[in-house]
Amino acid sequence: MEITKDIIYVGVNDHDVDLFEGHYIVPEGMAYNSYLINDEKVAVMDSVDCHFTDEWLGNIKAVLGDRTPDYLVVQHMEPDHSGSIRGFMEAFPQACVVSSQKAFTMMKNFFEGEEYADRRVVVGEGVVLDLGAHKLNFVAAPMVHWPEVVMTYDSTDKVLFSADGFGKFGALDKCGETGADDDDWACEARRYYFGIVGKYGMQVQAVLKKAAKLDIQTICPLHGPVLMEDLGYYIGLYDTWSSYGSESKGVVISYTSVYGNTKKAVELLAEKLEAKGVPEVVVNDLARSDIAECVEDGFRYDTQVFATTTFNNDIFPFMKEYIHHLTERNYQKKNVAFMENGSWAPTAAKTMKAMLEGCKELNYAENGVKIVSALNDESRAQIEALAEELAALYK
């Protein structure tokens, strides 16, 4: 696949992986993207997972014919991108590896002391690698989302090689190679962003400020489709996500229920919110839903209701895990309400609020819901009051 006249896609699709990074469900597989810049000197941008080394090297050789690469640019050292470095360096013994100093330290750790001391080019912010017609400008991107990351801007074709930035779940033969359907891209890119990069919003904001100074016409990420059109849309979403703004107006109700009584209360609240004109109401059963999708919704919507039971003088485990996922990713700038259930000593609301104490700019609802075992007239009235308060946010 040609990205431009001189930039060719040489990545691979992985349909064997079931859990990306050991815990993200990827029913559509994953793409490990790699790109070749065919110039006076040839640069290959990143490698692929070690299980696909032979396929990847075959893709490179199919493009180059009798030529051989001069450089392997390693932007990110996670094994899904660095796993084939050794195979590349053995296949092309005249090539040099180009990366940041921190990446070479990691390379030594990953490859049993090998850091290619006599075949390496160390780059960082502002360094330019001249390939001939193409000039590669390196942009430091520490903690997006590892400390060694660099991105690369080709000032000739105005292409940003964005490392893990702007990536999404899904193999390219499932989601398309170039361009992207906006809704489809946003769904899996959002889950990817908040799951993997979400903690590092401040660092993403710093890189976006650097990117704003570049004339970018194409974004080539390490996962997901190449982005060629309407780049303002994708960059705008990244700006919203990394500044912890809310992408959508609406209420997400995240709940756990042991015997179904908390679920009945949640369903009643959802019905009332919809009847009162809340623009969108999403209900997630934390015990049965993909936790990464629940986290995605938690950051996407501007209002969240947490509903759970008191459990072992604490809260139900799935809710505890969920809140932990939110707080470790800097959850903030939301409207929050609580529903709790308990048969003799309900303390779930107090516990959940304590877990959120470190979060910034949370606006807590005045009304809450306390269920003692099952719904009754009093708790139904509390649900009505909470629904009225939350609906008023959207009038």
Phi, psi and omega in degrees: 000127177273129172272311169225185181303324185253351183250120186238138178283130179229022182282187183224161175250140180244110177255006179267334183291134175253325178235111178285135185053026173083356181206357177262121181290127183230077182297337179263013179076196180219151171253134171252103189275140175215145186227146180243128176255113187263099185224195176305320169247143184258128176242134173255129183264102176070155177255199185225175176307144187297339179289348184240020183303311184296317179298317181295314178298324176296321177298318180296313182294326179295327178282318190273337184064240182279347180283164176228153181290149175264328185223145163246114179270120180253106181274335188209136189263006174301143187299338177291345178244337184253357188298340183251015179302311183299317179299321178295312184294331175284324181287329183233079189293348178268353186280155175249152175258136185244123180193179179282163179299319179297324179296321180293326175298316178294323180300319179299321180288321182287327189244041170052049175092352181280122177228012174052051185302327182263004183222039184231153175233117181270128182232164178197194183309125174087351179285142181241132175253120184267117178260353186129258175286329184262134177244121181263118181256124186266137183238115179294134180224057183299138179066026168242067004237014172242159188289341186269358193293135165235146169256166186226130178248119175272104186288346179282306180264001177058048181249131173258118171272107198260017182052227181281349177298141179066022177275167175209163175285154175114136174289151184292332177283000173255324186250000179095147187273320182232149183067182179192144170291126189306310183296317180296316180298312185298321183300305184278334175289324178294314178298319178296312184299305186290329178289319192253320186252345194306328180297336192253045182301319181298319180290324176295319178301320179297319179290322178299325177295322176293318182296328181298340180270356182254148174272093185259123178249344179214140175244124179248097179275172180274349173222145174084183188288154170290134183257120186237341183232154175051047183297334178301327179296311183291316179294322178298319177296317179297324177295315178297311183298315187283343175264004177063028172282168179265128181283326185227146175273129180159174183247126171255128178254115182253124189217161164231151181213131184275306183244009175100353182284321175293323177300317179299321178294319178297316180297323178294317177299315180300317178300316181292320178297316178296319180294331181269006171090016174299131189300326178207136178233123181240132180243126181237121173275108188294338180281341187239352183260157172297118185300328179293324177289326176295317177298316177306312180294323180300325178274332185290316188266153186277350181225138179224135172252125176260124182230120181202177181255155167289136187213117182052045182058027179219216175235164184301137189306320182295325176290320179299316178297317182298312180297323176300317177301320180292309187293326180287350176252020174066046177305134185190170172059047181227159166271135187227139174221160184233142167236134181229154177224145176190142185275335179222335180211073182295120177227012187297320182298316178299317181294315180297318180296322178296323178295334183265005187302325182280356183279142183270146169054048172263130179256107185275136178294147176289326182265145173223175181233126175242117178254129176254094181077302183213163180300144171216184184299322181294313181289330174296321178294323177295321177296318178299316181295318179294317179300319179295318180295315182290320179298329180296338178295339187249009180264000000 
